[in-house]
């Protein structure tokens, strides 16, 4: 009897191997895809506006397709940890403030928040249409940099200042005019002089938009009595100077005989 059981068990094992030799493969259980969402946010928007909270399906990658027509303003994706937006978190911002923009652009941001919305702010003219898509996958469009005021993204300075010629003995002349609700970030400056100078100072300051009133010193350059000098001021990923929102970059020159020549690169951003 024992031998019979062993024989039957052996036959079963052989049968299983024989079947697998003919066709034995893993079971197909279907494709797996991250959940996504898409919605139109604004169509030909021509004023400051705030959208309703966008659909939440657990997305952590966010994309705004922004299509402008002679648009001057900013389009911002904001997040909230509690849905109240009492202290909104700016995830990404498209700033079209220095000149009218026409065309479509994609803004991307990463991170999961229980509530996100879109704002059009600092509107001046033109129209913008905004389309939102989100998907449940992580995305870091730019690595964060460490600074004394917390993480900050690298700054792309796409605007030019100059060439400007500032006469000697000039008090608080505006170089970059601040706009309410925006921050001027200067990435680089080059100062030179039109002739041999006498001893004195050139000072870069921040002041009230337009008037440069109540200036605060940012950088003071001591000028020597010598042949024309060239000074390059270069910033890192976070910029060279970051002015308070709405402030202008201004310059004051002493009685140094020659005019101060200035060129620079900056960005004007709505955070």
C-alpha positions as CSV (number, residue, x, y, z in Angstrom):
1,X,0.0,0.0,0.0
2,X,2.8,2.4,0.9
3,X,4.6,1.7,-2.4
4,X,1.3,2.4,-4.3
5,X,1.0,5.8,-2.6
6,X,4.6,6.7,-3.5
7,X,4.0,5.6,-7.1
8,X,0.8,7.7,-7.4
9,X,2.6,10.8,-5.9
10,X,5.5,10.3,-8.3
11,X,3.2,10.1,-11.3
12,X,1.4,13.3,-10.2
13,X,4.8,15.2,-10.0
14,X,5.8,14.0,-13.4
15,X,2.4,15.1,-14.8
16,X,2.8,18.6,-13.4
17,X,6.3,19.0,-14.9
18,X,5.0,17.8,-18.2
19,X,2.2,20.4,-18.2
20,X,4.6,23.2,-17.3
21,X,6.9,22.1,-20.1
22,X,4.1,22.7,-22.5
23,X,2.8,26.1,-21.1
24,X,3.5,27.4,-17.7
25,X,3.8,31.3,-17.3
26,X,2.9,34.1,-14.9
27,X,-0.7,35.3,-14.8
28,X,-1.3,38.7,-16.5
29,X,-3.0,41.0,-13.9
30,X,-3.4,44.2,-16.1
31,X,-1.6,47.5,-16.6
32,X,-0.9,49.8,-13.6
33,X,-1.1,53.6,-14.2
34,X,-0.9,56.6,-11.9
35,X,-4.2,58.5,-11.5
36,X,-4.4,61.9,-13.2
37,X,-6.7,64.9,-13.4
38,X,-7.2,67.7,-15.8
39,X,-9.4,70.9,-15.9
40,X,-9.7,74.3,-17.5
41,X,-9.0,77.0,-14.9
42,X,-9.3,80.3,-16.8
43,X,-10.3,81.2,-20.3
44,X,-9.2,84.6,-21.7
45,X,-8.9,86.0,-18.2
46,X,-8.5,89.8,-18.2
47,X,-8.4,90.7,-14.5
48,X,-7.0,89.5,-11.2
49,X,-8.8,86.4,-10.2
50,X,-8.6,83.3,-7.9
51,X,-9.8,79.9,-8.9
52,X,-11.7,77.5,-6.8
53,X,-9.7,74.6,-5.2
54,X,-8.7,72.2,-8.0
55,X,-9.8,68.5,-8.0
56,X,-7.7,66.4,-5.5
57,X,-7.0,62.8,-6.5
58,X,-3.7,62.7,-4.6
59,X,-1.6,64.2,-7.3
60,X,1.9,65.3,-6.4
61,X,3.1,66.5,-9.9
62,X,1.4,69.7,-11.1
63,X,1.4,71.3,-14.5
64,X,0.0,74.6,-15.7
65,X,-0.4,75.3,-19.4
66,X,-0.5,79.1,-19.6
67,X,-1.5,80.7,-22.9
68,X,-1.1,84.5,-23.1
69,X,-2.3,87.1,-25.5
70,X,-0.4,90.4,-25.0
71,X,-0.6,89.5,-21.3
72,X,1.1,91.6,-18.5
73,X,0.7,90.0,-15.1
74,X,1.5,86.8,-13.1
75,X,0.0,83.4,-13.0
76,X,0.6,81.5,-9.7
77,X,-0.1,78.0,-8.5
78,X,-0.8,78.2,-4.7
79,X,-1.2,75.4,-2.1
80,X,-2.8,75.2,1.3
81,X,-2.2,72.8,4.1
82,X,-5.7,73.2,5.6
83,X,-7.8,74.4,2.6
84,X,-8.2,77.9,3.9
85,X,-5.3,79.6,2.0
86,X,-4.8,81.8,5.1
87,X,-1.1,81.5,4.4
88,X,-0.9,80.2,0.8
89,X,2.3,78.4,-0.4
90,X,3.5,79.5,-3.8
91,X,4.4,76.3,-5.7
92,X,5.3,78.0,-9.0
93,X,4.8,81.4,-10.6
94,X,4.9,82.6,-14.2
95,X,5.9,86.3,-14.2
96,X,5.1,88.2,-17.3
97,X,5.6,91.7,-15.8
98,X,8.4,93.4,-17.7
99,X,6.8,93.2,-21.2
100,X,3.6,91.9,-22.8
101,X,3.8,88.2,-23.4
102,X,2.1,86.2,-26.2
103,X,2.4,82.4,-26.4
104,X,1.9,79.2,-24.4
105,X,4.2,78.1,-21.6
106,X,4.2,75.1,-19.2
107,X,4.9,75.7,-15.5
108,X,5.6,72.6,-13.4
109,X,5.8,72.0,-9.6
110,X,6.1,69.0,-7.3
111,X,4.7,68.2,-3.9
112,X,1.4,66.9,-2.4
113,X,-0.9,69.3,-0.7
114,X,-4.6,68.7,0.2
115,X,-5.7,71.9,-1.6
116,X,-4.3,73.8,-4.6
117,X,-5.6,76.7,-6.6
118,X,-4.5,79.1,-9.4
119,X,-4.3,82.9,-9.1
120,X,-3.9,85.7,-11.7
121,X,-2.4,88.7,-10.0
122,X,-0.6,91.9,-10.7
123,X,-2.7,92.1,-13.9
124,X,-2.1,95.0,-16.2
125,X,-3.3,94.2,-19.7
126,X,-4.1,91.4,-22.2
127,X,-5.6,88.0,-21.5
128,X,-4.4,84.6,-20.2
129,X,-5.9,81.1,-20.4
130,X,-4.8,78.5,-17.9
131,X,-5.2,74.7,-18.1
132,X,-4.2,72.4,-15.2
133,X,-3.1,68.8,-15.1
134,X,-1.9,66.7,-12.2
135,X,-0.7,63.2,-11.7
136,X,0.3,61.0,-8.7
137,X,4.1,61.0,-9.3
138,X,6.9,63.0,-7.7
139,X,8.6,65.8,-9.6
140,X,11.4,68.2,-8.6
141,X,11.8,70.8,-11.5
142,X,14.7,72.4,-9.7
143,X,16.7,71.4,-6.6
144,X,16.3,73.5,-3.5
145,X,19.2,75.7,-2.4
146,X,19.9,76.3,1.3
147,X,20.0,79.8,2.5
148,X,19.7,81.8,5.8
149,X,16.0,82.3,5.2
150,X,15.3,78.7,4.2
151,X,15.2,76.7,0.9
152,X,15.1,78.7,-2.3
153,X,14.9,77.7,-5.9
154,X,17.6,78.9,-8.4
155,X,16.8,82.3,-10.0
156,X,16.8,82.7,-13.8
157,X,17.6,86.4,-14.5
158,X,16.1,87.1,-17.9
159,X,15.9,90.9,-17.8
160,X,18.7,93.4,-18.5
161,X,19.5,96.7,-16.9
162,X,21.5,99.2,-18.9
163,X,23.7,100.3,-20.3
164,X,23.0,103.2,-17.9
165,X,25.2,106.3,-17.5
166,X,24.7,108.0,-14.1
167,X,26.3,111.4,-13.7
168,X,28.5,112.2,-10.7
169,X,26.8,113.6,-7.6
170,X,23.5,111.8,-8.3
171,X,21.3,111.1,-5.3
172,X,19.0,108.0,-5.3
173,X,18.4,107.5,-9.0
174,X,16.2,104.5,-9.9
175,X,17.9,101.7,-11.8
176,X,15.2,99.0,-11.6
177,X,11.7,100.2,-10.7
178,X,9.8,98.0,-8.2
179,X,6.3,96.8,-8.8
180,X,3.8,96.3,-6.0
181,X,3.7,92.6,-5.0
182,X,6.8,91.6,-6.8
183,X,10.4,91.1,-5.7
184,X,13.4,92.4,-7.7
185,X,16.3,89.9,-7.7
186,X,19.6,91.1,-9.1
187,X,21.9,88.4,-10.4
188,X,24.9,90.5,-11.6
189,X,26.1,94.0,-12.1
190,X,29.1,95.5,-13.9
191,X,30.2,99.1,-13.0
192,X,32.8,101.1,-14.9
193,X,33.5,104.8,-15.4
194,X,33.6,107.2,-18.3
195,X,37.0,108.7,-17.4
196,X,39.6,108.8,-14.7
197,X,38.0,109.2,-11.3
198,X,38.7,111.1,-8.1
199,X,38.3,109.7,-4.6
200,X,34.7,109.1,-3.6
201,X,31.9,106.5,-3.4
202,X,29.2,104.8,-5.4
203,X,26.4,103.2,-3.4
204,X,23.6,100.8,-4.5
205,X,20.5,101.1,-2.4
206,X,16.9,99.8,-2.1
207,X,14.1,102.4,-1.8
208,X,10.5,103.0,-2.4
209,X,9.2,102.2,-5.9
210,X,9.8,105.0,-8.4
211,X,10.9,107.6,-5.9
212,X,13.7,105.6,-4.2
213,X,12.6,107.4,-1.0
214,X,14.0,106.2,2.4
215,X,16.9,104.3,0.8
216,X,18.7,101.4,2.6
217,X,22.3,100.7,1.5
218,X,23.0,97.4,-0.2
219,X,26.5,97.8,-1.5
220,X,29.1,100.6,-1.1
221,X,32.0,100.8,-3.6
222,X,35.0,103.1,-2.6
223,X,36.4,104.8,-5.7
224,X,40.1,105.7,-5.9
225,X,41.8,108.5,-7.8
226,X,43.0,106.3,-10.7
227,X,42.4,105.3,-14.3
228,X,38.9,103.9,-15.1
229,X,38.1,100.9,-13.0
230,X,35.8,97.9,-13.8
231,X,33.9,96.2,-11.0
232,X,32.0,92.9,-11.5
233,X,29.4,91.9,-8.9
234,X,28.3,88.3,-9.4
235,X,25.7,86.4,-7.4
236,X,25.0,82.7,-6.8
237,X,21.9,80.6,-7.5
238,X,19.8,82.8,-5.3
239,X,20.9,86.1,-6.9
240,X,23.2,88.9,-5.8
241,X,20.6,91.3,-4.2
242,X,17.0,90.4,-3.2
243,X,15.0,93.4,-2.5
244,X,11.9,93.6,-0.3
245,X,8.6,93.3,-2.3
246,X,7.8,96.5,-4.2
247,X,11.2,98.1,-3.6
248,X,13.4,99.6,-6.4
249,X,17.1,99.3,-7.0
250,X,18.7,102.7,-6.8
251,X,22.1,104.3,-7.0
252,X,23.9,107.3,-5.4
253,X,27.2,108.6,-6.8
254,X,29.6,111.0,-5.2
255,X,31.7,113.8,-6.7
256,X,34.0,111.4,-8.5
257,X,34.5,113.5,-11.7
258,X,33.4,110.7,-14.1
259,X,30.0,109.2,-14.9
260,X,29.2,105.7,-13.6
261,X,28.4,103.2,-16.3
262,X,26.2,100.2,-15.3
263,X,25.0,97.0,-16.8
264,X,23.2,94.2,-15.1
265,X,20.9,91.2,-15.2
266,X,17.8,90.7,-13.0
267,X,14.4,89.1,-12.5
268,X,11.2,90.5,-11.2
269,X,9.2,87.8,-9.5
270,X,5.8,87.5,-7.8
271,X,6.2,84.9,-5.1
